[in-house]
Amino acid sequence: MSYLAKVYQSRGLRVGLDLFGRTLWRVPGCFHIANWFGPRYSLRCVNFHHIADSESLFTRGLGVTIKPKDFESALKFITKHYTPVRLQDVLVSSHSGTLPLRPLLVTFDDAYASVYDVAAPLCKLYGVPAVFFVNAAFLDNTKLALSNLVCYAVNVIGIDAVSAAAFCLTAKPVKLRSLESVLNVLLPETSLPAQEAFRKALVDQLKTSESELAEMAQLYLTRGQLGDLATFDFEIGNHTYSHVRCRQLAGKSLRLEIDRNKTELEGVSGQVVSSFSIPYGSRKDLSDELVLHLQGAGYTAAFLAEGMPNQPLTSHFDLDRISINAAGEAALFSNIEVLPRFRAIGKWISGNSDFRA
């Protein structure tokens, strides 16, 4: 990695660029000026997860929660400065070559009930359509996503106990330092059978059952709520059946996680499921085999969450999104307009992705 890439990736520079973006917000013509600092946008995609006034033991540390008042402020900002669009508008534009001024697509990941309880009514109030990528395994709160289970374990019994449970993955002592090290270092390269063994070991450490934890948490949608979302102008998308890293999927497991989820979601929602988002949002999980499988199954779009700009020639199977948990107009402008452009420049410098000017 080059010196410039290392500098770009430093936390200090990221904070500095964010401060620059927030300052630019106060300058007349800021949207036009932002175009000078990186590749040209064609479509903005923003992504939310959990909307709640406070984090629970199942979400504290995941960075997925935004307060309802901040979410509503984000909707006000979006409707004032952008044109909210449906995914179908984006797909049609590839043939017509036209999208409205500053088009923006709102999406949600995971199966959090707060999207139905809080976000959907607010989206309807402000006239904002959305795509909600759901994992059917968690509907009706009988099972937990592994990320929520690990989060709960770290918050309740501590990282050392989680390290002890991880022994089943490595057959040798493991010293984990944080929740992030479990989710972003340990698990991504761990096979699905090993992850299930780790899940069981965690539940054993917690001295309870997973169904009891899921019932206590009440994190996720019911089937009835999922079926209701069409009345809020929400399209339902596929997020794998049980929120797994797609790099672990091949052959039978790929069909079980993707095709099974599509079948169950369509049966409950009454909608055709034709879009897909990668759990955890990494490009490393968007394999050629996965794209070919999606295309063969009739999907029309696939989404990442690396916070990069979507440009005029971006493939519909390579759409990127910006995860939003910022509050305030200056922060939203920086997160949507400025940081993605500099992020694209940084990846180009580091050689980790193509720079599509």
C-alpha positions, 0 to 999 in steps of 0.5 A, spaced: 500 500 500 502 506 498 504 512 503 498 516 500 493 510 501 495 509 508 494 517 510 488 517 506 485 511 511 488 514 517 482 516 522 485 523 523 484 524 515 477 521 515 475 526 521 478 532 517 475 530 511 468 530 514 469 537 518 471 539 511 464 537 508 460 540 514 464 546 513 462 546 505 455 545 507 455 553 509 458 555 502 453 557 497 453 552 491 455 547 496 452 541 492 455 544 485 462 545 489 462 538 491 462 535 484 469 538 484 472 533 489 471 526 486 467 522 481 460 524 478 454 521 482 448 518 478 444 515 484 445 516 491 443 510 495 442 511 503 441 505 508 438 505 515 438 499 520 434 500 527 431 506 529 430 507 536 431 512 542 436 507 545 441 501 544 439 495 547 444 489 549 443 486 543 445 492 538 449 496 543 456 497 539 454 495 532 453 502 530 446 500 527 441 505 531 439 511 529 434 515 533 427 517 531 428 524 531 434 524 527 431 519 522 425 524 521 431 529 520 434 525 515 427 524 511 426 532 511 433 533 508 432 528 503 426 531 501 428 538 501 435 537 497 434 530 493 428 526 489 426 520 492 426 514 487 423 507 487 428 502 485 424 501 479 425 508 477 432 506 477 432 500 473 427 504 468 432 509 467 437 505 464 433 504 458 430 511 458 437 515 460 433 519 465 433 520 472 430 526 476 435 531 479 439 528 485 435 522 485 436 518 492 434 511 493 432 509 501 434 502 503 433 498 510 437 492 512 436 486 516 429 485 519 428 490 525 421 491 527 423 498 528 423 499 521 415 497 521 414 501 527 417 507 526 421 508 519 415 506 515 410 511 517 415 517 517 417 515 510 409 515 508 408 521 511 414 524 507 412 521 501 419 517 501 418 510 498 424 504 500 427 498 499 427 493 505 432 487 505 429 482 510 432 475 513 426 471 513 429 466 518 428 472 524 421 473 522 416 472 529 422 472 533 424 465 534 432 466 532 437 471 533 442 474 527 449 471 529 451 479 530 446 480 535 447 474 539 455 476 539 453 483 541 448 481 547 454 476 549 459 481 549 455 486 553 452 481 558 458 476 559 464 480 556 469 479 551 473 473 555 467 469 555 466 470 547 473 468 546 472 462 550 466 460 546 471 461 540 475 455 542 470 451 537 472 455 531 480 454 532 481 448 537 486 453 540 485 459 545 483 465 542 484 472 545 479 477 542 479 484 543 472 487 541 466 486 538 468 488 532 474 483 532 469 478 532 464 480 527 470 483 522 476 479 523 474 472 526 467 470 523 468 472 515 473 467 514 469 462 518 465 456 515 457 456 516 458 449 520 463 452 524 459 459 525 453 454 528 458 451 533 460 458 535 453 460 536 451 454 540 457 455 544 455 462 545 448 460 548 451 455 552 455 460 555 449 465 556 446 459 560 439 460 556 436 458 549 436 462 543 429 462 542 428 465 549 433 470 548 429 472 541 423 472 545 426 477 550 429 481 545 423 482 540 428 485 535 425 483 528 418 483 524 412 479 525 410 475 518 404 480 519 408 486 519 412 484 513 405 483 509 403 490 511 409 494 508 407 494 501 401 499 504 407 504 506 410 503 499 416 499 501 419 494 496 421 487 499 428 485 498 433 479 499 438 479 505 440 472 505 435 467 509 440 468 516 444 474 515 451 470 513 457 472 509 456 471 502 463 469 501 461 462 505 456 461 500 457 456 494 452 450 491 447 448 496 448 453 501 447 458 496 441 456 494 438 455 501 440 462 503 438 465 497 432 461 494 429 459 500 429 466 503 426 469 496 420 463 497 419 465 504 419 472 503 414 472 497 409 468 500 409 472 506 409 479 503 405 478 496 411 481 493 416 479 487 423 479 490 427 481 485 433 485 489 438 483 493 443 486 498 450 483 501 450 482 509 455 486 511 456 490 505 463 488 503 465 487 495 469 481 497 462 477 498 460 479 491 462 473 487 461 472 480 458 465 482 453 469 486 452 474 481 450 469 476 446 466 481 442 472 482 441 473 474 439 466 473 434 467 478 431 473 475 434 478 480 434 486 477 439 489 482 444 487 488 447 492 493 453 493 497 454 498 503 461 501 502 459 508 501 461 509 494 458 513 489 454 510 484 456 513 477 452 513 470 455 506 468 455 503 475 452 496 474 445 494 477 449 488 480 454 493 483 450 499 486 453 502 493 450 505 499 451 510 504 450 507 511 447 513 515 447 514 522 449 522 522 445 527 525 444 534 522 444 537 515 451 539 515 453 531 517 448 529 512 451 533 507 458 531 508 456 523 509 452 523 502 456 528 498 463 529 500 466 523 504 463 518 498 467 522 493 474 522 497 473 515 499 473 513 491 479 517 491 482 513 496 480 506 494 483 508 487 490 511 490 490 504 494 489 500 488 483 496 491 478 498 486 477 501 480 476 508 479 470 510 475 471 517 473 
